[in-house]
Amino acid sequence: MNDFLPFALPDIGDEEIDEVISTLKSGWVTTGPVTKKFESNFASYLGGGVEAISVNSATAGLHLALEALGIGPGDEVLTTVYTFTATAEVVRYLGAHPVFVDIDPKTLNIDVTKIEERVTKRTKAIIPVHFAGLPCNMDAIFSIAKKHNLKIVEDAAHALPARYNGQLIGTLASDVTVFSFYATKTMTTGEGGMIVTRDAMVAQRIKTMRLHGINRDAFDRYTSNKPSWFYEVVAPGFKYNLTDIASSIGIHQLTKLENFREKRAKMALLYDENLKKMPLTLPAKPNDNLAHAWHLYTVRLNNMDRDQFVVKMAEKGVGTSVHFIPLHLQPYWRDTYKLSSQMFPVASEVFSNVVSLPLYTRMSSSDQMRVVDAMSEILRKSCG
Ligand SMILES: *Cc1c(COP(=O)(O)O)cnc(C)c1O
């Protein structure tokens, strides 16, 4: 048997490794000059006058974003039920409540026709998630947000880089957008994330709360005639800063991002062509206004049991994964908010037969054909 083909692998080159070594040797390993450079390069990459604020995870970033926008106890925040638990848990950190919305069966993104029926007087914000890297219908979301005076925080953990009407995700009219640099995402720093916003007040609050509630502006203003040990705590903040070790990886991953995306898009096409005759529903094709980040390539099995399929693929040496177990099926969310499958018929149905195939830049086209061949054998046998 061939070596096992993992579901995901990071693509880290000598540039990243050399930079990490030089940072380790520099004597400055926590947040410092490399992180500043990473933030500034990231903001320039996105363009559109955004500020970029690094954090040690996207989860931390989503938490800081909602905190800075004033979300608090008893507030409600709309989001998709078809996401990772991080999207919703940050709402609970603040004593607020996530209100889940079902998805569109084609895009697997939040169903924009079902958002408004869940708006109440307590609704303060919406967190759209660009599933797999395919942008949500943001025009509809902007118009609902405007009508009901809601803040928008995009969970763009899958959407770097993705485009909506030609504009990069992160530069749209949302209040805040958050990216993830977790090991399996489209670029990585091991662990890490980036918050982007054009709102200077929000940015200031995020920067203060990112590091123990120490107000840097106050600090900078008054330090000229204060000793270097002096600082002022203005709020009970968090410890969410990104290290220079992580940023050393990030500055080089960032320069490769466009190449990574092109490669992923080509890989998605190769899967499309080779899987189209199989009993599968392939991922939605982005229309001309959208560029897909292709973080995930997620198919639906039309006539085979998914759990069995995953086992058979592993037997053939191919790793697969399932995105996502919808949150209404997770014990905490189900029990706390009395959620049931009838409330989310589309997400429940999609979850029953969905599977994500390996798609990452270190895969060759022959690796991809291994996946295709394994699927072809398994699906042929299953239909008899
Ligand atoms: C990965 C992921 C996150 C969390 O990212 P971290 O950087 O690991 O905190 C949030 N939302 C979605 C949709 C994700 O896939």
Ligand as a Chemical Component Dictionary entry (heavy atoms), coordinates in Angstrom:
data_LIG
# 
_chem_comp.id                   LIG 
_chem_comp.type                 NON-POLYMER 
_chem_comp.pdbx_formal_charge   0 
_chem_comp.three_letter_code    LIG 
# 
loop_
_chem_comp_atom.comp_id 
_chem_comp_atom.atom_id 
_chem_comp_atom.alt_atom_id 
_chem_comp_atom.type_symbol 
_chem_comp_atom.charge 
_chem_comp_atom.model_Cartn_x 
_chem_comp_atom.model_Cartn_y 
_chem_comp_atom.model_Cartn_z 
_chem_comp_atom.pdbx_ordinal 
LIG C1 C1 C 0 -10.730 27.370 12.166 1  
LIG C2 C2 C 0 -11.981 28.128 12.383 2  
LIG C3 C3 C 0 -12.121 29.070 13.407 3  
LIG C4 C4 C 0 -11.129 29.221 14.516 4  
LIG O1 O1 O 0 -9.848  29.514 14.113 5  
LIG P1 P1 P 0 -8.656  29.429 15.174 6  
LIG O2 O2 O 0 -7.567  30.249 14.555 7  
LIG O3 O3 O 0 -8.298  27.990 15.297 8  
LIG O4 O4 O 0 -9.138  29.998 16.456 9  
LIG C5 C5 C 0 -13.264 29.837 13.459 10 
LIG N1 N1 N 0 -14.254 29.676 12.564 11 
LIG C6 C6 C 0 -14.172 28.768 11.581 12 
LIG C7 C7 C 0 -15.293 28.670 10.598 13 
LIG C8 C8 C 0 -13.053 27.933 11.472 14 
LIG O5 O5 O 0 -13.010 27.008 10.516 15 
# 
loop_
_chem_comp_bond.comp_id 
_chem_comp_bond.atom_id_1 
_chem_comp_bond.atom_id_2 
_chem_comp_bond.value_order 
_chem_comp_bond.pdbx_ordinal 
LIG C1 C2 SING 1  
LIG C2 C3 SING 2  
LIG C2 C8 DOUB 3  
LIG C3 C4 SING 4  
LIG C3 C5 DOUB 5  
LIG C4 O1 SING 6  
LIG O1 P1 SING 7  
LIG P1 O2 DOUB 8  
LIG P1 O3 SING 9  
LIG P1 O4 SING 10 
LIG C5 N1 SING 11 
LIG N1 C6 DOUB 12 
LIG C6 C7 SING 13 
LIG C6 C8 SING 14 
LIG C8 O5 SING 15 
# 
